[in-house]
Structure formats: structure tokens, C-alpha cells
Amino acid sequence: MKKLLIVPVLLVFGLTLAACGDREDIGDKTEIRFWHMSPTGSESYSEMRQIIRDFNESQDEYHVRGTGFNFWDYWDRIGVAIASGDAPNIAFHTLDNVVLRAQGGALANISELIAADIAKGEDTLDLEVYLENQLEFATHDDDLYALPFSGTTRMLFYNLDIFEANGLTEDDVPTTWSELETVARQLDDVDADGRINILGFDPTFGEGTYHGFLWQKGLDFFDEDLNPTLDTDEHLEVLEWMLDFNDIYSRSRLDAFGEESQMLGISPFAAGRLGMVISSDGLYQTMRSYGADINYGVAPIPVPDEDGIRVNWGSGFSIEIYDDDPEKVEGTWEFLKYLQDYDTQIRLAETLGFLMSNIPAMEEYAEGNPILEAFVEELHYAVDKVYVPYAPNWHAMDWMQYFEEGLAGRKSAAEVLEAARDNYIQKRENYERMQ
């Protein structure tokens, strides 16, 4: 009986080997492991594979072995790999917390690699092509430990079909909060039963964030010493503005609108049910992929009426080297420079569907496309969130658990801010006790 089981087991084993690897023989080349987010079966897989292959064929010393994971699996895997000391040689990560990995000794020093190129008289990276703000996030103790990889930004999308149906034009696209409220009310469409067919705007839909709106007023969650704030009248006013923006409708009606939109499986803006929404260039790519038949445009996010600041949340990726083996680092550095090359950056933008960090390359990539041209321009006003060691998820779960209480009406805006601030204070005390 056991002998009979050997055949299917061997068959499965053979199929597994076949699936894993038409792994080419790389001879004496040094292997470089590269993790990315273009897994087998994804739209970007073939072109990402070709980008890697072109590098491998361009020289005789190194061979890059790419491995792709889907977006959600990627973050679990890279976190575990770094913590266990088994990270790939090069991979993407989040730009806003580069300093965490630099402090932990996980990253190669990019400044030293650039200096070594210069000392040898070799071509190296031109840091002028990157936004200064992004380079600052990749810097620790005055040295670069990563490079910006993507250039994410957020803008106001507006549906011109809905505008025109209500007698408005692009000249009416709001630039201030008060204009935003006025235009939103003009775009609302509610039937006799109170069902919301079209919602003009809601600051809590899409990618509008409390910290983003705070930045527009020169405020933040934390002061320069990373002490939590959130206890001023101005902080309260911003949160009340968000929670009360559509208070002419009951929360149940707004929830029903949101649930109906979720059932569509695509953005409510792409479905023609939102007149305006704050989102990233990812929404543009989604609408292009789905062939959404909507006449729309993008504009800078409206700012507060008095002393409003033009700013948006960048939330970009970094590209990082994780190996300190001199032989590996040299080859990995050559591949990183290849990925950051002008032409490769354009190929990556076309492949991955988001803007990259090389600004001149992105200006060429966007040329002739008004939507992308506007996004590239807006990159100059994008900033990332500060890294807070005692509350690295301060903008996500740490905040959202209280914010959702406010949305549901179970807490007032003042109670939301008090509870969130108390939580940050407690987190800081716990963190400092453990240092």
C-alpha cells in the first residue's frame, strides 16, 4: 500500500518542481534577490519580468531573481523577512518609516554607495531628480538609507457630467472649504423617499483624511517633540467640519449610500454616484482599467478659507537594500540604479500604474495627458506623515477606532479627540518604560 502512494507523491513533487522553476542556470553570476508586487497572473507580471530580464542581459556579473507577491501578502512577508534576518537583497517598503529600519541596522547606507561611485569616477544617481521632501524621509543621521520609489499624491476628482447637469462648469470647481460645501449641495440628488442617488462630496469618503485636513491649517497630530496634540479648538473645528459636512442627511442614509456603493464593487465616483471625491492617481488607473465612461477632471484639494495651505498626503514607497555582504551590495546597488534610471522609471510607471519618484521622467510620462500632468504637478505639494516610534500606526488603527465612533454618532468630536489623545499618551508612556 505504501509503495502505491509513492507514485502520486512523486508526481506531485515533480509538478511542484516544474511550477517553481524553470530556474535558468546563472553560472558564475552573483544572484540578487528582488521582491516586488507583480506576482504571476497579475497584469504587471510580464513587463516586470521583462524589466528584470533586460538588466540581467545588460551585464555579465549579476543575475536578479525576482519574486512577486500580491499587495497584502507582501507587507506580511517583508516584515517577517527583515525581522528574521532573511530579507531579500532589495525590495520596496514605506518611505515614511525608513528611519526605523535604518536605526535597526537593516539597511545599506546609500550615501556611502554614492560616494564610492564618485571616488571611482563612475556614474551614480542624480539626487536632483527627487523631491527634497521624499529624500528627507529616507535620511537618518545625515545619510540616505533608501531612495524614493513611487510618487503618490491626492487630488480632488470632479464629475463634469454631474456638474453640467446642475448648470455648473469647470470654473465652478471649488478651491476653498466654503466653496466645496456650496457646490456639494448643488450636486446632491435625493429622491422623494430620501434615498441619496448622488452625493456631492463627503470628506470621509475616498482618501480624505483628518491629518490631511489638519495639515491644510498648519496643524498636526503631534508637535515637534512628538507629543500628541489634538486638544485645541482648531483641531476640534476641523473634525466637526468633517463629521458634520453632510449633517442634513441622517447617518443611516449616508451609511446606506456607502453600502450601495460598496455593492457595486468599484469606486462610487467611478460609478457616477459621487460628484467629487479626494483620491490618488490609483483612481485614475482604476477608471482607465474598467473603462469608466465619465467625463471628469482633477484639481488641487480645496483648502480652508483663511490661510489655507496647499498640501496633500504623499504616502510613497521606498526602495531599499537589505544585505551587507560587499559582493551582494555592489550588484544590488547596480540594479537599484537601473530601477531608478530615467527610462526604467517610465517603464515602471507604465507597468505598475502609479507615478514613480523620478520627477523629470514622470513629466515626460505624463506629457499630453491632462490628468497625469496635474498629478505630477501636485507631487510638489505632497508630504508624508511623520514616523512616531511609540505609535507607528497613529494614522490608521490607532486613530480610526475613535474616528469611527464619531462617524457612528457614538462619540462627539470632542470625545473622539480626547480618547485618541489619551491613547497616544498611554502608548508613549508604555514605550518609554520599555526603553
Secondary structure, DSSP 8 states (H G I E B T S, - for coil): -HHHHHHHHHHHHHHHHHHH------TT-EEEEEEES--TTSTTHHHHHHHHHHHHHT-SSEEEEEEE--HHHHHHHHHHHHHTT---SEEEEEGGGHHHHHHTT-S--HHHHHHHHHHTT-----GGGS-HHHHHHTEETTEE-SEE-B---EEEEEEHHHHHHTT--GGG---BHHHHHHHHHHH-EE-TTS-EEEB---TTSTT--HHHHHHTTT--SB-TT--B---SHHHHHHHHHHHHTTTTS-HHHHHHHHHHHHHTTS-TTTTT-BSEEEEEHHHHHHHHHHT----EEEE---B-TTT----EE---EEEEE----HHHHHHHHHHHHHHTSHHHHHHHHHHHSS-BS-HHHHHHHHTT-HHHHHHHHHGGGEE-----TT-TTTTTHHHHHHHHHHHTTSS-HHHHHHHHHHHHHHHHHHHHHT-
